[in-house]
Amino acid sequence: MSSVENLVKAMIVRDRKTFLKDARFLPKYPKSKLDSPDMEFDSPDMGSNPQNPGPDSLDMGSDLPDTGSDSSDTKILADFTEYNPLHKGHLHCLLEAKKKVPNGIFVAVVPGLFERSGRGLPYIMTRQARARAAIAVGADIVVEGPPMGIMGSGQYSLCLAKTFQALDADYIPRGYKPDPDFEILLEKIGRGTGVAPKPYRMVDMENGEVLLKGKLNEDNYVIVSLSKSLTKIGFNFKNKFIFIPRIEGVSGTVIREAVVSGVLASAEEMLPPETIRIMREEMENKRAPLHQTRDEKTILFTANNATVPDLKSLSLLDERTIENMIDKRPFNNLTEIESCIARGFSRHHVQRVLSSLEARIDRDTMHRYIENYPSTIRILNYKNKEVLREFKKRLSHRRLEICQ
């Protein structure tokens, strides 16, 4: 097993323990007392990795020092972005938002546990490395976001909304792709009206009016979905969104292909120098690229040995997929498992199912985790102690932890 494979395995083991702890841990602002047993079955070599995985073996239990009862009226700009990797499009959004609120604290919410993207695929770099890049280009605070890759899109949109609520966000910067037909939705959402994405139509949540028919660009869909989730939890987002037109000439796909080939020069024009420096450091230390590496041994073990009730309990696995898996196992590789996964509504369904088999989180635990989310706001990185102190003052009513 390579050093990268060992690193990925160690991260998933650690993050699973953290996830299960969070699912049991009621937030400081309790909303539920649900409790149910976790699914467990034996797995090969799931203990601590003997090789030191480096900065990812962070102590997540270190509370921030008490700053007293002082409060702060500093505005918080909360932006959710995967930074996979952080490119000039992300930087443009960050800088434009900070221009509009120059004295605010820019909080980047970076997806965390299990290191799997909304597409269900592994990230190029760990969240710690992505957080370093965010601080390097101008973010003030980076906090850990929800584990996108093992959730349905509605679930992680809900967790994002709850994150903005927990951060008490004053502004929510979001990049979007300009489209004349989309303007009516931006206007509605900007005024604080939720818009619900339905199959091939967008619906006003106040009066049921169909505002737009057809599909949306992915960036634009995220805005609409988030407005629905924010409305669902009762968060008033009137005049909070800062909509920033997306710049052209930046392709995440081209960047990831450049990373795989090891020729970053082909994508350098799309990346800030800080991202390039951190990516090269991670690659030199055998900690990147990670986006083609999974814990294949655990996925195969789960697919080959889990009972039918265990498979049914796993998040994202449907009846047809389970029937196919039982019928065709044992499996020798991930391609064989992928062929058993039934087609889902999302084109990323196959990769999300693989991530579910990898993380082994059951539905009851997932629901409890979402109900309690975020039980703790974890700070991955910060600009300086002054910013950290101001952030703590602003969120004195929340439970905060800092990675050390």
C-alpha positions as a printed NumPy array, in Angstrom:
array([[  0.   ,   0.   ,   0.   ],
       [  1.411,   3.387,  -1.037],
       [  1.916,   6.304,   1.359],
       [ -1.027,   8.127,  -0.24 ],
       [ -3.279,   5.068,   0.216],
       [ -2.184,   4.823,   3.853],
       [ -2.943,   8.51 ,   4.326],
       [ -6.431,   8.185,   2.818],
       [ -7.223,   5.14 ,   4.945],
       [ -6.043,   6.879,   8.126],
       [ -8.113,   9.98 ,   7.335],
       [-11.301,   7.982,   6.809],
       [-10.797,   6.004,  10.031],
       [-10.251,   9.222,  11.978],
       [-13.124,  11.075,  10.332],
       [-15.557,   8.225,  10.922],
       [-14.817,   8.361,  14.642],
       [-15.363,  12.12 ,  14.612],
       [-18.614,  11.774,  12.659],
       [-20.009,   9.205,  15.102],
       [-19.02 ,  11.412,  18.031],
       [-20.728,  14.412,  16.458],
       [-23.88 ,  12.397,  15.8  ],
       [-24.121,  11.583,  19.511],
       [-23.103,  15.024,  20.689],
       [-25.967,  17.474,  21.111],
       [-25.084,  21.027,  20.12 ],
       [-24.871,  23.822,  22.642],
       [-28.174,  24.942,  21.155],
       [-29.973,  21.534,  21.383],
       [-32.706,  20.754,  18.89 ],
       [-33.247,  17.035,  19.374],
       [-32.546,  14.195,  21.783],
       [-32.833,  11.425,  19.227],
       [-30.651,   8.414,  19.876],
       [-30.22 ,   5.126,  18.039],
       [-27.52 ,   2.458,  17.81 ],
       [-24.808,   2.73 ,  15.195],
       [-24.242,   0.051,  12.59 ],
       [-20.983,  -1.77 ,  13.206],
       [-19.414,  -4.808,  11.625],
       [-15.878,  -6.084,  11.628],
       [-13.524,  -4.64 ,   9.074],
       [ -9.938,  -5.519,   8.236],
       [ -7.18 ,  -3.332,   9.605],
       [ -9.369,  -0.396,  10.558],
       [ -7.208,   0.698,  13.47 ],
       [ -4.746,   3.568,  13.561],
       [ -2.34 ,   3.673,  10.686],
       [  1.21 ,   3.017,  11.877],
       [  2.526,   5.566,   9.43 ],
       [  2.236,   9.128,  10.699],
       [ -0.283,  10.768,   8.369],
       [  1.07 ,  14.221,   9.156],
       [ -1.05 ,  17.306,   9.832],
       [ -4.298,  15.427,   9.243],
       [ -3.852,  13.709,  12.605],
       [ -5.054,  16.857,  14.302],
       [ -6.411,  17.056,  17.814],
       [ -9.998,  18.133,  17.19 ],
       [-10.804,  18.602,  20.861],
       [ -8.957,  21.798,  21.685],
       [-11.425,  24.522,  22.694],
       [-10.645,  28.144,  22.01 ],
       [ -9.624,  30.21 ,  25.027],
       [-12.366,  32.147,  26.746],
       [-12.487,  35.794,  25.671],
       [-14.877,  36.839,  28.398],
       [-18.368,  38.21 ,  27.926],
       [-17.419,  40.886,  25.38 ],
       [-19.462,  40.786,  22.202],
       [-18.63 ,  42.057,  18.738],
       [-20.593,  43.783,  15.991],
       [-18.089,  42.819,  13.295],
       [-19.913,  41.577,  10.204],
       [-19.425,  37.978,   9.094],
       [-19.25 ,  37.005,   5.435],
       [-19.743,  33.249,   5.143],
       [-18.89 ,  31.602,   1.837],
       [-19.159,  27.894,   1.12 ],
       [-16.621,  26.663,  -1.427],
       [-14.872,  23.333,  -1.934],
       [-11.576,  24.869,  -3.142],
       [-10.755,  21.737,  -5.139],
       [ -8.372,  23.416,  -5.705],
       [ -8.73 ,  27.118,  -4.958],
       [ -8.552,  28.874,  -8.336],
       [ -8.835,  32.445,  -9.595],
       [-12.615,  32.181,  -9.815],
       [-12.766,  31.5  ,  -6.084],
       [-10.283,  34.3  ,  -5.445],
       [-12.361,  36.736,  -7.504],
       [-15.459,  35.959,  -5.408],
       [-13.512,  36.366,  -2.161],
       [-11.951,  39.692,  -3.148],
       [-15.178,  41.164,  -4.527],
       [-17.05 ,  40.244,  -1.34 ],
       [-14.345,  41.803,   0.841],
       [-14.519,  44.984,  -1.213],
       [-18.205,  45.298,  -0.361],
       [-17.641,  44.599,   3.356],
       [-14.   ,  45.63 ,   3.925],
       [-14.105,  45.441,   7.722],
       [-15.909,  42.123,   7.937],
       [-14.557,  38.677,   8.762],
       [-14.508,  36.469,   5.663],
       [-15.285,  32.913,   6.78 ],
       [-14.652,  30.18 ,   4.226],
       [-16.695,  27.033,   4.871],
       [-14.68 ,  24.119,   3.477],
       [-16.224,  20.609,   3.336],
       [-14.61 ,  18.376,   5.875],
       [-15.09 ,  14.82 ,   7.102],
       [-14.164,  11.97 ,   4.722],
       [-12.655,  14.414,   2.173],
       [-15.27 ,  13.637,  -0.489],
       [-16.744,  16.27 ,  -2.796],
       [-20.353,  16.9  ,  -3.74 ],
       [-19.677,  14.63 ,  -6.693],
       [-18.712,  11.844,  -4.289],
       [-15.094,  11.966,  -5.457],
       [-11.997,  12.41 ,  -3.27 ],
       [-10.573,  15.915,  -3.093],
       [ -7.169,  16.73 ,  -4.594],
       [ -5.858,  17.902,  -1.226],
       [ -6.892,  17.531,   2.395],
       [ -9.129,  20.167,   3.972],
       [ -6.155,  21.375,   6.009],
       [ -4.205,  22.105,   2.818],
       [ -7.253,  23.728,   1.205],
       [ -7.687,  25.85 ,   4.333],
       [ -4.051,  26.951,   4.14 ],
       [ -4.626,  28.072,   0.556],
       [ -7.735,  30.031,   1.559],
       [ -5.907,  31.916,   4.309],
       [ -2.952,  32.523,   2.014],
       [ -5.11 ,  34.35 ,  -0.558],
       [ -7.064,  36.468,   1.92 ],
       [ -9.693,  34.526,   3.883],
       [ -9.804,  35.411,   7.593],
       [-11.189,  32.19 ,   9.07 ],
       [-11.711,  28.721,   7.594],
       [-14.22 ,  26.413,   9.251],
       [-15.065,  22.8  ,   8.537],
       [-18.199,  22.248,   6.466],
       [-20.452,  19.185,   6.11 ],
       [-19.256,  15.89 ,   4.575],
       [-20.756,  16.412,   1.138],
       [-19.692,  13.194,  -0.55 ],
       [-21.686,  10.852,   1.698],
       [-24.899,  12.899,   1.704],
       [-27.719,  13.494,  -0.701],
       [-27.714,  16.971,  -2.265],
       [-30.704,  18.066,  -0.18 ],
       [-29.026,  16.861,   3.005],
       [-25.81 ,  18.796,   2.533],
       [-27.704,  21.873,   1.367],
       [-29.611,  21.708,   4.664],
       [-26.348,  21.338,   6.609],
       [-24.898,  24.341,   4.773],
       [-27.934,  26.408,   5.706],
       [-27.526,  25.349,   9.331],
       [-23.843,  26.32 ,   9.123],
       [-24.719,  29.85 ,   7.99 ],
       [-27.277,  30.024,  10.782],
       [-24.734,  28.837,  13.375],
       [-22.213,  31.392,  12.088],
       [-24.899,  34.074,  12.32 ],
       [-23.847,  35.153,   8.834],
       [-24.509,  38.783,   7.887],
       [-23.577,  38.209,   4.243],
       [-23.381,  35.164,   1.978],
       [-21.189,  35.726,  -1.105],
       [-22.04 ,  33.42 ,  -4.001],
       [-20.639,  33.235,  -7.495],
       [-23.123,  32.64 , -10.302],
       [-23.192,  32.26 , -14.063],
       [-24.911,  35.281, -15.651],
       [-28.119,  34.339, -17.446],
       [-30.998,  36.746, -18.239],
       [-33.567,  34.096, -17.281],
       [-31.885,  33.597, -13.901],
       [-32.148,  37.268, -12.91 ],
       [-35.72 ,  36.92 , -11.638],
       [-34.569,  34.189,  -9.243],
       [-31.658,  36.297,  -7.99 ],
       [-34.053,  39.178,  -7.383],
       [-36.465,  36.975,  -5.406],
       [-33.715,  35.348,  -3.345],
       [-32.017,  38.682,  -2.729],
       [-35.25 ,  39.945,  -1.181],
       [-35.344,  36.935,   1.133],
       [-37.829,  34.746,  -0.742],
       [-37.043,  31.044,  -0.927],
       [-37.126,  29.351,  -4.319],
       [-37.639,  25.588,  -4.458],
       [-35.93 ,  23.64 ,  -7.252],
       [-38.354,  21.113,  -8.725],
       [-37.814,  18.816, -11.722],
       [-37.416,  21.223, -14.657],
       [-38.959,  24.199, -12.85 ],
       [-38.181,  26.705, -10.086],
       [-41.033,  27.574,  -7.718],
       [-41.623,  30.574,  -5.444],
       [-41.964,  29.105,  -1.918],
       [-44.326,  31.878,  -0.811],
       [-47.028,  31.613,  -3.452],
       [-46.216,  28.51 ,  -5.498],
       [-45.648,  30.479,  -8.688],
       [-43.429,  28.822, -11.292],
       [-40.681,  31.372, -11.829],
       [-38.573,  29.515, -14.36 ],
       [-38.793,  26.328, -16.375],
       [-35.874,  24.121, -17.355],
       [-32.535,  23.227, -15.757],
       [-30.022,  25.539, -14.141],
       [-26.259,  25.806, -14.354],
       [-24.686,  24.01 , -11.374],
       [-23.498,  27.212,  -9.646],
       [-26.933,  28.773, -10.064],
       [-28.692,  25.645,  -8.843],
       [-26.661,  25.746,  -5.616],
       [-27.973,  29.265,  -4.893],
       [-31.593,  28.199,  -5.421],
       [-31.193,  25.026,  -3.362],
       [-29.559,  26.988,  -0.551],
       [-32.402,  29.512,  -0.524],
       [-34.843,  26.63 ,  -0.069],
       [-32.847,  25.187,   2.842],
       [-32.432,  28.578,   4.512],
       [-36.19 ,  29.104,   4.252],
       [-36.826,  25.636,   5.649],
       [-34.849,  26.346,   8.836],
       [-36.333,  29.809,   9.246],
       [-33.151,  31.804,   8.628],
       [-33.87 ,  35.326,   7.396],
       [-31.549,  35.894,   4.439],
       [-33.112,  39.103,   3.133],
       [-30.336,  41.33 ,   1.694],
       [-27.669,  38.895,   2.893],
       [-26.603,  37.398,  -0.451],
       [-23.79 ,  39.068,  -2.368],
       [-24.16 ,  37.77 ,  -5.92 ],
       [-20.912,  37.884,  -7.877],
       [-20.785,  37.06 , -11.613],
       [-18.44 ,  34.189, -12.304],
       [-15.344,  34.994, -14.345],
       [-14.618,  33.098, -17.548],
       [-11.523,  31.13 , -18.471],
       [-11.269,  28.982, -15.343],
       [-11.943,  25.233, -15.533],
       [-11.737,  22.943, -12.522],
       [-11.601,  19.937, -14.846],
       [ -8.555,  21.293, -16.711],
       [ -6.851,  22.057, -13.402],
       [ -7.452,  18.545, -12.03 ],
       [ -6.152,  16.992, -15.258],
       [ -3.013,  19.113, -14.932],
       [ -2.514,  17.878, -11.375],
       [ -2.877,  14.238, -12.423],
       [ -0.375,  14.672, -15.246],
       [  2.044,  16.408, -12.888],
       [  2.326,  19.331, -15.313],
       [  0.889,  22.237, -13.343],
       [  2.225,  24.694, -15.92 ],
       [ -0.758,  23.928, -18.186],
       [ -3.138,  25.337, -15.581],
       [ -0.986,  27.961, -13.885],
       [ -2.911,  30.868, -15.434],
       [ -6.057,  29.671, -13.644],
       [ -4.471,  29.337, -10.212],
       [ -3.215,  31.893,  -7.684],
       [  0.502,  31.438,  -6.912],
       [ -0.399,  30.566,  -3.3  ],
       [ -2.441,  27.552,  -4.465],
       [  0.37 ,  26.399,  -6.747],
       [  2.906,  26.65 ,  -3.923],
       [  0.768,  24.683,  -1.474],
       [ -0.136,  22.043,  -4.062],
       [  3.523,  21.51 ,  -4.898],
       [  4.396,  21.222,  -1.214],
       [  1.65 ,  18.627,  -0.744],
       [  2.766,  16.669,  -3.805],
       [  6.397,  16.722,  -2.684],
       [  5.312,  15.349,   0.7  ],
       [  3.26 ,  12.575,  -0.96 ],
       [  0.021,  14.092,   0.348],
       [ -1.426,  14.974,  -3.046],
       [ -3.   ,  14.402,  -5.454],
       [ -5.634,  12.387,  -3.564],
       [ -8.623,  12.627,  -5.905],
       [ -8.044,   9.234,  -7.524],
       [ -7.393,   7.36 ,  -4.283],
       [ -9.997,   5.529,  -2.203],
       [ -9.884,   3.074,   0.68 ],
       [-10.534,   0.255,  -1.762],
       [ -9.904,  -2.502,   0.772],
       [-12.683,  -1.298,   3.067],
       [-15.133,  -0.717,   0.193],
       [-14.565,  -4.273,  -1.057],
       [-14.859,  -5.7  ,   2.432],
       [-18.127,  -3.867,   3.034],
       [-19.596,  -4.861,  -0.335],
       [-18.553,  -8.507,   0.044],
       [-19.345,  -9.105,   3.729],
       [-22.095,  -6.767,   4.923],
       [-25.446,  -8.425,   5.548],
       [-28.548,  -7.302,   3.671],
       [-29.84 ,  -5.377,   6.728],
       [-26.456,  -3.662,   7.059],
       [-26.466,  -2.652,   3.381],
       [-30.06 ,  -1.423,   3.641],
       [-29.11 ,   0.726,   6.599],
       [-26.287,   2.48 ,   4.744],
       [-26.894,   6.013,   3.537],
       [-27.557,   6.401,  -0.22 ],
       [-27.886,   2.664,  -1.043],
       [-31.187,   1.813,  -2.756],
       [-32.966,  -1.552,  -2.982],
       [-31.995,  -2.273,  -6.582],
       [-28.32 ,  -1.588,  -5.95 ],
       [-28.368,  -3.872,  -2.909],
       [-30.064,  -6.658,  -4.874],
       [-27.451,  -6.338,  -7.634],
       [-24.606,  -6.414,  -5.115],
       [-25.898,  -9.498,  -3.3  ],
       [-26.448, -11.217,  -6.625],
       [-22.99 , -10.504,  -8.066],
       [-20.614, -10.647,  -5.115],
       [-17.836, -11.4  ,  -4.348],
       [-16.185,  -8.395,  -5.97 ],
       [-12.524,  -8.075,  -6.844],
       [-12.363,  -4.387,  -7.731],
       [-14.349,  -1.159,  -7.608],
       [-15.332,  -1.334, -11.284],
       [-17.319,  -4.488, -10.574],
       [-19.148,  -2.737,  -7.741],
       [-19.851,   0.322,  -9.885],
       [-21.601,  -1.879, -12.462],
       [-24.115,  -2.896,  -9.76 ],
       [-25.083,   0.611,  -8.709],
       [-28.492,   1.582, -10.035],
       [-28.799,   4.842, -11.898],
       [-29.805,   7.718,  -9.608],
       [-31.338,  11.136, -10.188],
       [-27.88 ,  12.713,  -9.875],
       [-25.146,  11.922, -12.391],
       [-22.803,  11.686,  -9.394],
       [-24.817,   8.918,  -7.705],
       [-22.315,   6.124,  -8.404],
       [-19.413,   7.924,  -6.741],
       [-21.559,   8.902,  -3.762],
       [-22.548,   5.258,  -3.235],
       [-18.867,   4.264,  -3.276],
       [-18.214,   6.947,  -0.671],
       [-21.058,   5.574,   1.444],
       [-19.556,   2.07 ,   1.305],
       [-16.216,   3.614,   2.256],
       [-17.5  ,   5.676,   5.202],
       [-20.057,   3.054,   6.438],
       [-22.504,   5.514,   7.973],
       [-26.04 ,   4.209,   8.522],
       [-29.158,   6.248,   7.806],
       [-30.229,   6.654,  11.435],
       [-26.824,   8.012,  12.394],
       [-26.834,  10.298,   9.35 ],
       [-30.237,  11.707,  10.293],
       [-29.116,  12.279,  13.877],
       [-25.923,  13.949,  12.652],
       [-27.938,  16.321,  10.446],
       [-30.409,  17.002,  13.258],
       [-27.544,  18.014,  15.569],
       [-25.472,  19.78 ,  12.905],
       [-23.251,  21.595,  13.569],
       [-22.677,  20.248,  17.062],
       [-19.342,  22.086,  17.015],
       [-17.86 ,  24.737,  14.744],
       [-14.349,  23.548,  13.922],
       [-11.792,  26.106,  12.863],
       [ -9.32 ,  24.706,  10.348],
       [ -7.178,  27.831,  10.042],
       [ -7.193,  31.56 ,  10.733],
       [ -5.388,  34.714,   9.637],
       [ -4.064,  35.825,  13.03 ],
       [ -4.923,  35.863,  16.74 ],
       [ -6.71 ,  39.191,  16.517],
       [ -9.126,  37.871,  13.89 ],
       [ -9.587,  34.674,  15.88 ],
       [-10.393,  36.649,  19.036],
       [-12.941,  38.798,  17.19 ],
       [-14.553,  35.708,  15.67 ],
       [-14.836,  34.111,  19.086],
       [-16.455,  37.27 ,  20.496],
       [-18.955,  37.333,  17.66 ],
       [-19.89 ,  33.673,  18.241],
       [-19.585,  33.573,  22.022],
       [-22.83 ,  31.575,  22.224],
       [-21.486,  28.721,  20.061],
       [-19.189,  25.809,  20.826],
       [-15.963,  26.347,  18.891],
       [-12.93 ,  24.114,  18.491],
       [ -9.656,  24.865,  16.805],
       [ -7.485,  22.295,  15.044],
       [ -3.992,  22.137,  16.525]])
